[in-house]
Amino acid sequence: MRLALLKTQNALSTAQKEATTGRLADVGVGLGFRAGQTVSLRNEFARLTAISDTNAIAAARLKATQAALEGLTDDAEAFLGALLGARDSSNGPEILASEARARLASLISAINTAVDGTYLFGGINTEKTPLANYFSEPPPASRQAVNDAFFSTFGVNQSDPAVANIAAADLQGFLDGAFAALFEKPAWSANWSMASDTNVKSRISIGETIETSSNANESAIRKLASAYVMLADLGGENLNTAAFQALVDTAVRTTALAIQELTSLRAKTGVAQERIELANERMMIQRNVLSQHIVDLEGVDQYEASVRVTSLLTQLETAYALTARLRDMSILHYL
């Protein structure tokens, strides 16, 4: 009788669990040789879920990157308008110098944007600040390189009144030569950027991997920084009219090119965002199919399990009653 009670109690525990969860209490026992199939399905489901979770992180980074690039584009377009408007103005040098300094500070701030402690424009160097503050003291390597190049070419500092004697042709040669080289590799990486040229790659589905970041070494970023520095730190306030106009014309061309390349970067980022959305949609369908297969294998009829619970409870109560009656069958009750 004790053995019968134990078996009934175990069966009741199993039935109660199945009635509550809608799943086999012991998948291995219930499915036998097919248990390996449900294990494989669950592993695949977990893998897809993990990729979906990482996609959410990548999507957040791309969204922040897109916002930063949009802000940079708006600033560049506003700066281009200021350049065209102040080129022939008497107070144009002062206006553009102030405008360029503000835009350069905004550029550095945008490039140094971090999400969850990682820098968006660091490439795979996500833990290093991409750009140093150009106007900090003592001068960072970026500003020191500009100062050294200017002095090496003209023999004076940007703040020296003798800057007024620089001919337009000489300044143009400097802008196209020594100055432009500062914003090309390897000088850019040596003096300006701590970012890596290699972008972060993410697996967005079982068989698809894409780049999900950008970096401060992109040509658009370098061109934009070059245009801002031209007006912010090449002594524009002291240049003669012809030299100043040559400076502005070069900045206009450089800014226009930077805007075009920023648009391409934004398009590339948008494509990555769309691919993540499509991958998530496909994986959602796959997860639904896997979930249905798992339910078909492991699922039980909860109504039938509830009926078994009721039946087993009745059997258990009957067994208890019988046990009590057997216990009472003693000669002592008849003496």
Residue frames as qw, qx, qy, qz and C-alpha x, y, z in Angstrom:
[[0.000, 0.884, 0.467, 0.000, 0.00, 0.00, 0.00],
 [0.306, -0.772, 0.107, 0.546, 2.87, 2.39, 0.79],
 [0.383, -0.098, 0.614, 0.683, 4.32, 1.71, -2.69],
 [0.175, 0.637, 0.673, 0.332, 0.96, 2.45, -4.30],
 [0.157, -0.918, -0.252, 0.263, 0.74, 5.73, -2.37],
 [0.383, -0.546, 0.337, 0.664, 4.22, 6.78, -3.49],
 [0.322, 0.192, 0.693, 0.616, 3.43, 6.07, -7.14],
 [0.047, 0.801, 0.579, 0.147, 0.17, 7.97, -6.94],
 [0.268, -0.855, -0.069, 0.438, 1.86, 10.96, -5.25],
 [0.381, -0.316, 0.494, 0.715, 4.58, 11.07, -7.94],
 [0.225, 0.438, 0.715, 0.497, 2.00, 10.86, -10.70],
 [0.085, -0.887, -0.442, 0.102, 0.00, 13.64, -9.02],
 [0.332, -0.691, 0.149, 0.624, 3.06, 15.88, -8.82],
 [0.321, -0.020, 0.641, 0.696, 3.75, 15.32, -12.53],
 [0.099, 0.643, 0.696, 0.303, 0.14, 15.99, -13.51],
 [0.182, -0.882, -0.283, 0.330, -0.05, 19.16, -11.41],
 [0.331, -0.508, 0.339, 0.720, 3.14, 20.49, -13.03],
 [0.232, 0.184, 0.720, 0.628, 1.89, 19.72, -16.54],
 [0.000, 0.776, 0.627, 0.073, -1.53, 21.24, -15.80],
 [0.235, -0.843, -0.101, 0.473, 0.19, 24.43, -14.61],
 [0.240, -0.550, 0.450, 0.661, 2.91, 24.83, -17.28],
 [0.736, 0.577, 0.052, -0.350, 1.29, 23.16, -20.28],
 [0.416, 0.645, -0.639, -0.034, 4.61, 21.37, -20.85],
 [0.878, -0.061, -0.471, 0.057, 5.85, 17.87, -20.18],
 [0.591, -0.790, 0.157, -0.053, 7.09, 17.61, -16.60],
 [0.558, -0.469, 0.591, 0.345, 10.07, 15.53, -17.73],
 [0.551, 0.663, -0.259, -0.436, 10.89, 16.14, -21.38],
 [0.090, 0.470, -0.870, -0.120, 13.49, 13.37, -21.50],
 [0.326, 0.095, 0.912, -0.232, 11.07, 10.74, -20.18],
 [0.533, 0.551, 0.384, -0.515, 8.12, 12.06, -22.14],
 [0.544, 0.711, -0.249, -0.370, 9.82, 12.28, -25.54],
 [0.920, -0.083, 0.339, 0.178, 12.40, 9.53, -25.29],
 [0.660, 0.030, 0.377, 0.649, 14.66, 9.46, -28.35],
 [0.244, 0.757, 0.353, 0.492, 13.02, 12.68, -29.65],
 [0.425, -0.829, -0.162, 0.326, 14.34, 14.68, -26.68],
 [0.533, -0.215, 0.291, 0.765, 17.45, 15.59, -28.70],
 [0.216, 0.549, 0.518, 0.620, 15.23, 17.31, -31.25],
 [0.247, -0.906, -0.320, -0.126, 13.65, 19.63, -28.72],
 [0.586, -0.594, 0.067, 0.547, 17.08, 20.44, -27.24],
 [0.450, 0.107, 0.421, 0.780, 18.29, 21.47, -30.70],
 [0.013, 0.737, 0.487, 0.469, 15.20, 23.60, -31.27],
 [0.426, -0.868, -0.208, 0.146, 15.61, 25.34, -27.93],
 [0.588, -0.365, 0.202, 0.693, 19.30, 26.04, -28.60],
 [0.301, 0.362, 0.471, 0.746, 18.43, 27.59, -31.96],
 [0.195, -0.849, -0.426, -0.245, 15.68, 29.65, -30.33],
 [0.541, -0.738, -0.065, 0.398, 18.11, 30.90, -27.66],
 [0.535, -0.075, 0.328, 0.775, 20.69, 31.78, -30.32],
 [0.123, 0.598, 0.477, 0.632, 18.17, 33.86, -32.28],
 [0.373, -0.871, -0.320, -0.009, 17.04, 35.56, -29.09],
 [0.598, -0.518, 0.071, 0.607, 20.64, 36.48, -28.20],
 [0.386, 0.183, 0.405, 0.808, 21.24, 37.96, -31.66],
 [0.089, -0.774, -0.474, -0.410, 18.02, 39.96, -31.39],
 [0.500, -0.801, -0.191, 0.271, 19.17, 41.36, -28.05],
 [0.521, -0.325, 0.236, 0.753, 22.54, 42.45, -29.47],
 [0.243, 0.487, 0.520, 0.658, 20.73, 43.94, -32.46],
 [0.230, -0.895, -0.378, -0.056, 18.87, 46.22, -30.08],
 [0.510, -0.658, 0.089, 0.547, 22.21, 47.55, -28.80],
 [0.441, 0.023, 0.487, 0.754, 23.57, 47.99, -32.34],
 [0.087, 0.710, 0.556, 0.424, 20.37, 49.74, -33.43],
 [0.329, -0.895, -0.219, 0.209, 20.67, 52.19, -30.53],
 [0.504, -0.448, 0.285, 0.681, 24.27, 52.99, -31.49],
 [0.329, 0.291, 0.586, 0.681, 23.33, 53.48, -35.13],
 [0.066, -0.856, -0.486, -0.165, 20.45, 55.75, -34.17],
 [0.394, -0.822, -0.009, 0.410, 22.80, 57.90, -32.08],
 [0.489, -0.174, 0.466, 0.717, 25.37, 57.90, -34.91],
 [0.223, 0.580, 0.602, 0.502, 22.73, 59.01, -37.38],
 [0.196, -0.929, -0.310, 0.060, 21.68, 61.85, -35.09],
 [0.476, -0.628, 0.201, 0.581, 25.31, 62.99, -34.68],
 [0.419, 0.088, 0.571, 0.700, 25.89, 62.92, -38.45],
 [0.080, 0.778, 0.546, 0.300, 22.69, 64.86, -39.03],
 [0.316, -0.896, -0.116, 0.289, 23.84, 67.51, -36.55],
 [0.495, -0.375, 0.391, 0.679, 27.24, 67.73, -38.27],
 [0.324, 0.413, 0.620, 0.583, 25.56, 68.15, -41.65],
 [0.076, -0.908, -0.405, -0.080, 23.31, 70.94, -40.34],
 [0.421, -0.769, 0.096, 0.472, 26.34, 72.73, -38.83],
 [0.487, -0.105, 0.521, 0.693, 28.31, 72.38, -42.05],
 [0.214, 0.639, 0.585, 0.451, 25.47, 73.76, -44.14],
 [0.211, -0.944, -0.232, 0.107, 25.06, 76.71, -41.78],
 [0.501, -0.575, 0.280, 0.583, 28.82, 77.33, -41.89],
 [0.447, 0.229, 0.584, 0.638, 28.80, 77.22, -45.68],
 [0.056, 0.853, 0.453, 0.253, 26.09, 79.85, -45.72],
 [0.378, -0.871, -0.007, 0.313, 28.12, 82.03, -43.32],
 [0.565, -0.238, 0.430, 0.663, 31.21, 81.68, -45.53],
 [0.316, 0.493, 0.565, 0.582, 29.34, 82.82, -48.63],
 [0.121, -0.912, -0.369, -0.131, 27.70, 85.68, -46.76],
 [0.433, -0.855, 0.081, 0.274, 30.83, 87.04, -45.04],
 [0.791, 0.148, 0.236, 0.545, 33.39, 86.57, -47.82],
 [0.339, 0.506, 0.160, 0.777, 33.26, 90.20, -48.97],
 [0.388, -0.867, -0.280, -0.140, 32.13, 91.75, -45.67],
 [0.159, 0.758, -0.387, 0.500, 34.37, 94.20, -43.85],
 [0.457, -0.505, 0.587, -0.437, 33.88, 92.38, -40.56],
 [0.902, 0.147, -0.313, -0.258, 33.81, 88.98, -42.22],
 [0.502, 0.359, -0.716, 0.327, 37.11, 87.75, -40.70],
 [0.196, -0.247, 0.645, -0.696, 35.92, 88.30, -37.13],
 [0.777, 0.012, 0.103, -0.621, 32.47, 86.81, -37.82],
 [0.861, 0.249, -0.420, -0.141, 33.86, 83.72, -39.52],
 [0.290, 0.387, -0.757, 0.439, 36.58, 83.18, -36.91],
 [0.423, -0.167, 0.565, -0.689, 33.98, 83.11, -34.15],
 [0.854, 0.159, -0.051, -0.493, 31.66, 80.93, -36.22],
 [0.704, 0.369, -0.606, 0.025, 34.44, 78.48, -37.08],
 [0.040, 0.337, -0.779, 0.527, 35.57, 78.12, -33.47],
 [0.630, -0.041, 0.419, -0.653, 32.03, 77.33, -32.36],
 [0.872, 0.280, -0.209, -0.342, 31.53, 74.83, -35.19],
 [0.496, 0.425, -0.732, 0.195, 34.87, 73.13, -34.51],
 [0.228, -0.243, 0.728, -0.599, 34.00, 72.74, -30.82],
 [0.778, 0.117, 0.210, -0.580, 30.62, 71.30, -31.85],
 [0.756, 0.398, -0.495, -0.159, 32.31, 68.87, -34.26],
 [0.244, 0.362, -0.821, 0.368, 34.68, 67.57, -31.59],
 [0.465, -0.103, 0.578, -0.663, 31.80, 67.20, -29.13],
 [0.843, 0.228, -0.040, -0.485, 29.72, 65.24, -31.65],
 [0.661, 0.406, -0.631, 0.015, 32.61, 62.95, -32.59],
 [0.116, 0.274, -0.807, 0.510, 33.24, 62.27, -28.89],
 [0.714, -0.220, 0.007, -0.665, 29.64, 61.17, -28.30],
 [0.086, 0.191, -0.963, 0.170, 29.42, 58.04, -26.16],
 [0.758, -0.213, -0.205, -0.582, 26.57, 55.57, -25.67],
 [0.937, -0.337, -0.056, -0.073, 26.69, 53.23, -22.69],
 [0.573, -0.691, 0.363, 0.252, 30.31, 54.19, -22.08],
 [0.664, 0.040, 0.535, 0.522, 31.54, 53.44, -25.61],
 [0.063, 0.579, -0.171, -0.795, 32.44, 56.09, -28.20],
 [0.719, 0.549, 0.352, -0.239, 30.39, 56.05, -31.39],
 [0.570, 0.802, -0.179, -0.006, 33.17, 57.32, -33.66],
 [0.386, -0.693, 0.606, 0.051, 36.07, 55.37, -32.20],
 [0.617, 0.345, -0.673, -0.216, 35.84, 52.44, -34.60],
 [0.822, -0.207, -0.526, 0.062, 36.88, 49.36, -32.66],
 [0.356, 0.086, -0.491, 0.790, 38.69, 51.64, -30.17],
 [0.333, -0.681, -0.503, -0.415, 35.41, 52.22, -28.39],
 [0.607, -0.657, -0.331, 0.301, 37.03, 53.07, -25.05],
 [0.472, -0.196, 0.055, 0.858, 39.31, 55.89, -26.29],
 [0.187, 0.814, 0.236, -0.497, 38.15, 59.49, -26.77],
 [0.719, 0.498, 0.336, 0.349, 38.48, 60.02, -30.55],
 [0.363, 0.664, 0.037, 0.653, 39.41, 63.74, -30.61],
 [0.430, -0.352, -0.398, 0.730, 41.10, 66.03, -28.10],
 [0.043, 0.922, 0.319, -0.217, 39.77, 69.54, -27.43],
 [0.615, 0.530, 0.104, 0.575, 41.53, 71.67, -30.04],
 [0.007, 0.806, -0.064, 0.588, 41.47, 74.80, -27.87],
 [0.781, -0.600, -0.148, 0.093, 42.65, 73.23, -24.60],
 [0.144, 0.823, -0.463, 0.296, 45.83, 74.37, -22.83],
 [0.160, -0.536, 0.521, 0.645, 48.53, 73.29, -23.22],
 [0.598, 0.435, -0.302, -0.601, 47.83, 72.92, -26.95],
 [0.881, 0.014, 0.468, -0.063, 47.03, 69.36, -28.02],
 [0.525, -0.162, 0.630, 0.549, 49.04, 67.73, -30.80],
 [0.406, 0.656, 0.583, 0.256, 46.46, 68.81, -33.37],
 [0.039, 0.993, 0.103, -0.037, 46.80, 72.56, -32.68],
 [0.457, -0.674, 0.416, 0.404, 50.54, 72.33, -32.18],
 [0.602, 0.137, 0.632, 0.469, 50.89, 70.69, -35.59],
 [0.293, 0.847, 0.384, 0.221, 48.94, 73.53, -37.23],
 [0.227, -0.949, 0.115, 0.185, 51.05, 76.14, -35.41],
 [0.577, -0.423, 0.533, 0.452, 54.29, 74.44, -36.42],
 [0.557, 0.405, 0.591, 0.420, 53.24, 74.11, -40.06],
 [0.148, 0.953, 0.242, 0.102, 52.21, 77.77, -40.26],
 [0.330, -0.869, 0.272, 0.249, 55.41, 79.04, -38.65],
 [0.652, -0.176, 0.588, 0.445, 57.56, 76.73, -40.75],
 [0.490, 0.573, 0.529, 0.389, 55.97, 78.07, -43.94],
 [0.120, 0.894, 0.211, 0.376, 55.67, 81.79, -43.19],
 [0.502, 0.208, -0.390, 0.744, 58.15, 82.39, -40.36],
 [0.228, -0.281, 0.267, -0.893, 55.50, 84.07, -38.17],
 [0.110, 0.260, 0.892, -0.353, 52.72, 82.96, -35.83],
 [0.038, 0.593, 0.716, 0.366, 49.08, 83.29, -36.80],
 [0.227, -0.864, -0.391, 0.221, 48.58, 86.18, -34.35],
 [0.442, -0.333, 0.170, 0.816, 51.52, 88.19, -35.69],
 [0.326, 0.777, 0.141, -0.519, 50.51, 91.39, -37.57],
 [0.025, -0.503, 0.670, 0.546, 53.02, 90.41, -40.24],
 [0.463, 0.283, 0.840, 0.023, 50.43, 87.86, -41.41],
 [0.391, 0.792, 0.216, -0.416, 49.01, 90.76, -43.44],
 [0.093, 0.697, -0.544, -0.457, 52.02, 90.48, -45.75],
 [0.483, -0.010, 0.865, 0.139, 51.23, 86.91, -46.82],
 [0.312, 0.249, -0.475, -0.785, 50.31, 86.86, -50.49],
 [0.813, 0.111, 0.170, -0.546, 47.16, 85.06, -51.61],
 [0.777, 0.397, -0.475, -0.114, 49.15, 82.68, -53.83],
 [0.205, 0.398, -0.798, 0.402, 51.49, 81.78, -50.97],
 [0.508, -0.118, 0.568, -0.637, 48.58, 81.14, -48.64],
 [0.862, 0.242, -0.085, -0.437, 46.88, 79.00, -51.27],
 [0.597, 0.424, -0.675, 0.090, 50.04, 76.97, -51.67],
 [0.097, -0.287, 0.775, -0.555, 50.13, 76.42, -47.90],
 [0.695, 0.039, 0.334, -0.636, 46.46, 75.39, -47.79],
 [0.871, 0.333, -0.227, -0.279, 46.88, 72.92, -50.63],
 [0.595, 0.438, -0.632, 0.235, 50.20, 71.59, -49.34],
 [0.225, 0.207, -0.759, 0.575, 51.46, 71.56, -45.75],
 [0.451, -0.079, 0.391, -0.799, 48.08, 72.40, -44.19],
 [0.822, 0.100, -0.253, -0.499, 46.10, 69.85, -46.22],
 [0.583, 0.249, -0.760, 0.145, 48.64, 67.17, -45.29],
 [0.139, -0.231, 0.680, -0.681, 47.78, 67.64, -41.61],
 [0.681, 0.088, 0.333, -0.646, 44.29, 66.27, -42.32],
 [0.808, 0.310, -0.446, -0.229, 45.48, 63.29, -44.32],
 [0.915, -0.366, 0.160, 0.055, 46.88, 60.03, -43.06],
 [0.622, -0.314, -0.663, 0.275, 49.19, 59.36, -41.28],
 [0.118, 0.263, -0.287, 0.913, 49.33, 62.91, -39.86],
 [0.563, -0.423, -0.172, -0.689, 45.64, 62.84, -38.89],
 [0.866, -0.310, -0.391, -0.019, 46.02, 59.65, -36.86],
 [0.618, 0.060, -0.398, 0.675, 49.26, 60.91, -35.29],
 [0.110, 0.134, -0.223, 0.959, 48.02, 64.37, -34.27],
 [0.457, -0.201, -0.091, -0.862, 44.25, 64.34, -34.22],
 [0.818, -0.145, -0.208, -0.516, 42.52, 61.00, -33.86],
 [0.296, -0.348, 0.851, -0.258, 42.63, 58.10, -31.42],
 [0.828, 0.218, 0.236, -0.459, 40.00, 56.25, -33.44],
 [0.500, -0.144, 0.799, 0.303, 40.60, 53.06, -35.38],
 [0.318, 0.277, -0.506, -0.752, 40.01, 52.85, -39.13],
 [0.268, -0.124, -0.941, -0.166, 38.31, 49.50, -38.49],
 [0.510, -0.298, 0.016, -0.807, 34.64, 49.80, -37.60],
 [0.440, -0.090, 0.792, -0.414, 32.71, 47.58, -35.19],
 [0.455, 0.035, -0.714, -0.530, 31.04, 44.63, -36.92],
 [0.519, -0.067, 0.611, -0.594, 27.95, 42.91, -35.56],
 [0.049, -0.126, -0.951, -0.279, 26.25, 39.64, -36.46],
 [0.419, 0.049, 0.132, -0.897, 22.67, 40.70, -37.12],
 [0.899, 0.066, -0.009, -0.434, 21.38, 37.28, -38.12],
 [0.915, -0.188, 0.341, 0.106, 22.64, 33.70, -38.37],
 [0.761, 0.168, 0.347, 0.522, 24.51, 34.33, -41.62],
 [0.271, 0.819, 0.180, 0.472, 24.78, 38.13, -41.86],
 [0.552, -0.507, -0.163, 0.642, 27.45, 40.45, -40.43],
 [0.295, 0.812, 0.209, 0.458, 27.60, 44.20, -41.05],
 [0.348, 0.139, -0.306, 0.875, 29.45, 47.29, -39.82],
 [0.308, -0.775, -0.542, -0.103, 27.49, 48.99, -37.07],
 [0.385, -0.763, -0.091, 0.511, 29.72, 51.96, -36.25],
 [0.491, 0.819, -0.018, 0.297, 31.67, 54.78, -37.84],
 [0.718, -0.347, -0.107, 0.594, 34.99, 56.42, -36.98],
 [0.088, -0.907, -0.030, 0.411, 36.61, 59.82, -36.70],
 [0.383, -0.373, 0.571, 0.623, 39.02, 59.02, -39.53],
 [0.506, 0.610, 0.598, 0.119, 36.34, 59.26, -42.21],
 [0.392, 0.232, 0.275, 0.847, 37.20, 61.68, -45.01],
 [0.153, -0.770, -0.408, -0.465, 34.09, 63.76, -44.32],
 [0.580, -0.766, -0.188, 0.204, 35.16, 64.36, -40.72],
 [0.624, -0.238, 0.150, 0.729, 38.71, 65.30, -41.73],
 [0.235, 0.462, 0.380, 0.766, 37.50, 67.72, -44.41],
 [0.307, -0.837, -0.359, -0.278, 35.07, 69.38, -42.03],
 [0.638, -0.640, -0.073, 0.421, 37.73, 69.80, -39.35],
 [0.536, 0.049, 0.262, 0.801, 40.07, 71.27, -41.98],
 [0.050, 0.663, 0.393, 0.635, 37.48, 73.84, -43.08],
 [0.467, -0.844, -0.258, -0.043, 36.78, 74.94, -39.52],
 [0.678, -0.459, 0.042, 0.572, 40.46, 75.23, -38.58],
 [0.450, 0.397, 0.296, 0.743, 41.13, 77.35, -41.68],
 [0.111, -0.743, -0.209, -0.626, 38.92, 80.12, -40.38],
 [0.669, -0.720, -0.180, -0.048, 39.40, 79.48, -36.67],
 [0.692, -0.623, 0.203, 0.304, 43.18, 79.33, -36.38],
 [0.710, 0.240, 0.268, 0.606, 45.05, 80.60, -39.46],
 [0.265, -0.399, -0.058, 0.876, 45.05, 84.27, -38.55],
 [0.243, 0.594, 0.641, 0.420, 42.18, 85.22, -40.82],
 [0.139, -0.923, -0.299, 0.198, 41.58, 88.46, -38.90],
 [0.320, -0.724, 0.278, 0.544, 45.08, 89.69, -39.85],
 [0.568, 0.159, 0.625, 0.511, 45.18, 88.57, -43.49],
 [0.115, 0.293, -0.238, -0.919, 44.95, 91.04, -46.36],
 [0.664, 0.314, 0.174, -0.656, 41.75, 91.02, -48.41],
 [0.644, 0.423, -0.546, -0.329, 43.03, 88.86, -51.27],
 [0.212, 0.244, -0.919, 0.223, 44.53, 86.27, -48.96],
 [0.394, 0.077, 0.654, -0.641, 41.39, 86.19, -46.80],
 [0.727, 0.349, -0.043, -0.590, 39.18, 85.64, -49.85],
 [0.534, 0.369, -0.752, -0.115, 41.44, 82.80, -50.99],
 [0.059, -0.133, 0.875, -0.462, 41.11, 81.31, -47.52],
 [0.569, 0.218, 0.413, -0.677, 37.31, 81.55, -47.64],
 [0.691, 0.401, -0.371, -0.474, 37.11, 80.12, -51.16],
 [0.355, 0.279, -0.888, 0.081, 39.15, 77.10, -50.10],
 [0.230, 0.024, 0.774, -0.589, 36.98, 76.64, -47.02],
 [0.661, 0.290, 0.068, -0.688, 33.84, 76.81, -49.20],
 [0.648, 0.346, -0.620, -0.276, 35.10, 74.04, -51.49],
 [0.199, 0.198, -0.906, 0.316, 36.23, 71.90, -48.59],
 [0.388, 0.091, 0.594, -0.699, 32.95, 72.33, -46.69],
 [0.712, 0.301, -0.162, -0.613, 30.88, 71.51, -49.76],
 [0.559, 0.285, -0.776, -0.069, 32.83, 68.29, -50.27],
 [0.017, -0.106, 0.841, -0.530, 32.46, 67.44, -46.58],
 [0.586, 0.152, 0.300, -0.738, 28.67, 67.87, -46.82],
 [0.733, 0.300, -0.455, -0.408, 28.53, 65.48, -49.78],
 [0.441, 0.227, -0.848, 0.185, 30.57, 62.86, -47.94],
 [0.250, -0.041, 0.672, -0.696, 28.52, 63.30, -44.76],
 [0.725, 0.185, -0.021, -0.664, 25.41, 62.59, -46.82],
 [0.681, 0.270, -0.668, -0.132, 27.03, 59.36, -48.02],
 [0.141, 0.174, -0.840, 0.494, 27.90, 58.41, -44.44],
 [0.490, 0.051, 0.424, -0.760, 24.33, 59.04, -43.33],
 [0.780, 0.236, -0.309, -0.490, 23.05, 56.88, -46.21],
 [0.506, 0.259, -0.812, 0.134, 25.45, 54.08, -45.24],
 [0.111, -0.079, 0.742, -0.657, 24.27, 54.29, -41.64],
 [0.644, 0.136, 0.130, -0.741, 20.66, 54.25, -42.78],
 [0.718, 0.241, -0.592, -0.275, 21.25, 51.10, -44.82],
 [0.279, 0.161, -0.864, 0.386, 22.72, 49.40, -41.74],
 [0.369, 0.024, 0.514, -0.774, 19.67, 50.43, -39.69],
 [0.746, 0.203, -0.165, -0.613, 17.32, 49.02, -42.32],
 [0.599, 0.245, -0.761, -0.042, 19.24, 45.74, -42.54],
 [0.013, 0.089, -0.820, 0.565, 18.95, 45.30, -38.77],
 [0.565, 0.123, 0.277, -0.767, 15.20, 45.92, -38.91],
 [0.761, 0.262, -0.417, -0.421, 14.77, 43.38, -41.71],
 [0.409, 0.235, -0.855, 0.215, 16.97, 40.85, -39.89],
 [0.231, -0.039, 0.680, -0.695, 14.89, 41.26, -36.73],
 [0.710, 0.181, 0.019, -0.680, 11.69, 40.69, -38.69],
 [0.701, 0.269, -0.636, -0.181, 13.07, 37.51, -40.24],
 [0.242, 0.179, -0.854, 0.425, 14.31, 36.22, -36.88],
 [0.465, -0.013, 0.437, -0.770, 10.95, 36.96, -35.28],
 [0.813, 0.194, -0.251, -0.487, 9.28, 34.71, -37.88],
 [0.581, 0.278, -0.755, 0.121, 11.90, 32.02, -37.30],
 [0.050, -0.169, 0.746, -0.642, 11.46, 32.21, -33.54],
 [0.667, 0.045, 0.194, -0.718, 7.69, 31.88, -33.90],
 [0.809, 0.234, -0.469, -0.265, 8.11, 28.77, -36.05],
 [0.396, 0.260, -0.800, 0.368, 10.62, 27.25, -33.61],
 [0.307, -0.141, 0.560, -0.756, 8.37, 28.07, -30.68],
 [0.801, 0.085, -0.047, -0.590, 5.46, 26.28, -32.36],
 [0.729, 0.251, -0.637, -0.008, 7.61, 23.21, -33.02],
 [0.136, 0.248, -0.763, 0.581, 8.75, 23.18, -29.40],
 [0.550, -0.052, 0.358, -0.753, 5.16, 23.41, -28.20],
 [0.834, 0.170, -0.329, -0.408, 4.16, 20.58, -30.53],
 [0.614, 0.235, -0.722, 0.216, 6.88, 18.38, -29.05],
 [0.222, 0.075, -0.706, 0.668, 6.80, 19.36, -25.39],
 [0.405, -0.190, 0.094, -0.889, 3.26, 20.61, -24.98],
 [0.051, -0.230, -0.961, 0.143, 0.50, 18.76, -23.18],
 [0.306, -0.568, -0.500, -0.577, -3.26, 19.18, -23.04],
 [0.019, -0.246, 0.542, -0.803, -3.73, 21.21, -19.87],
 [0.705, -0.188, -0.004, -0.684, -7.41, 20.22, -19.66],
 [0.882, 0.017, -0.466, -0.063, -6.50, 16.53, -19.84],
 [0.431, 0.234, -0.625, 0.607, -3.77, 17.08, -17.25],
 [0.336, -0.284, 0.328, -0.836, -6.31, 18.77, -14.94],
 [0.864, -0.125, -0.209, -0.441, -8.63, 15.79, -15.29],
 [0.760, 0.122, -0.581, 0.263, -5.72, 13.51, -14.36],
 [0.070, 0.323, -0.532, 0.779, -5.03, 15.67, -11.30],
 [0.634, -0.239, 0.135, -0.723, -8.62, 15.29, -10.15],
 [0.913, 0.007, -0.362, -0.187, -8.59, 11.54, -10.78],
 [0.598, 0.227, -0.607, 0.471, -5.29, 11.05, -8.95],
 [0.193, -0.345, 0.436, -0.808, -6.51, 13.11, -6.00],
 [0.821, -0.176, -0.042, -0.542, -9.54, 10.84, -5.77],
 [0.864, 0.117, -0.478, 0.110, -7.31, 7.75, -5.92],
 [0.310, 0.346, -0.579, 0.670, -5.05, 9.21, -3.26],
 [0.466, -0.323, 0.300, -0.767, -7.94, 9.99, -0.95],
 [0.918, -0.068, -0.216, -0.324, -9.29, 6.46, -1.47],
 [0.718, 0.230, -0.560, 0.344, -5.89, 4.96, -0.68],
 [0.012, -0.372, 0.524, -0.766, -5.65, 7.05, 2.49],
 [0.710, -0.240, 0.123, -0.650, -9.11, 5.89, 3.57],
 [0.927, 0.059, -0.360, -0.084, -8.23, 2.27, 2.86],
 [0.472, 0.338, -0.605, 0.545, -5.00, 2.59, 4.77],
 [0.310, -0.361, 0.414, -0.776, -6.91, 4.00, 7.74],
 [0.874, -0.135, -0.041, -0.464, -9.39, 1.08, 7.68],
 [0.831, 0.192, -0.492, 0.174, -6.57, -1.49, 7.44],
 [0.181, 0.404, -0.583, 0.681, -4.88, 0.16, 10.40],
 [0.561, -0.299, 0.286, -0.717, -8.08, -0.28, 12.39],
 [0.912, -0.002, -0.345, -0.221, -8.20, -4.06, 11.67],
 [0.180, 0.444, -0.751, 0.455, -6.59, -5.06, 14.97],
 [0.546, -0.310, -0.776, 0.057, -7.57, -7.71, 17.54],
 [0.186, -0.129, -0.501, 0.835, -7.37, -4.99, 20.13],
 [0.348, -0.085, -0.125, -0.925, -10.56, -3.43, 18.74],
 [0.702, -0.207, -0.540, -0.416, -12.47, -6.66, 19.51],
 [0.514, -0.115, -0.727, 0.440, -11.24, -7.23, 23.06]]
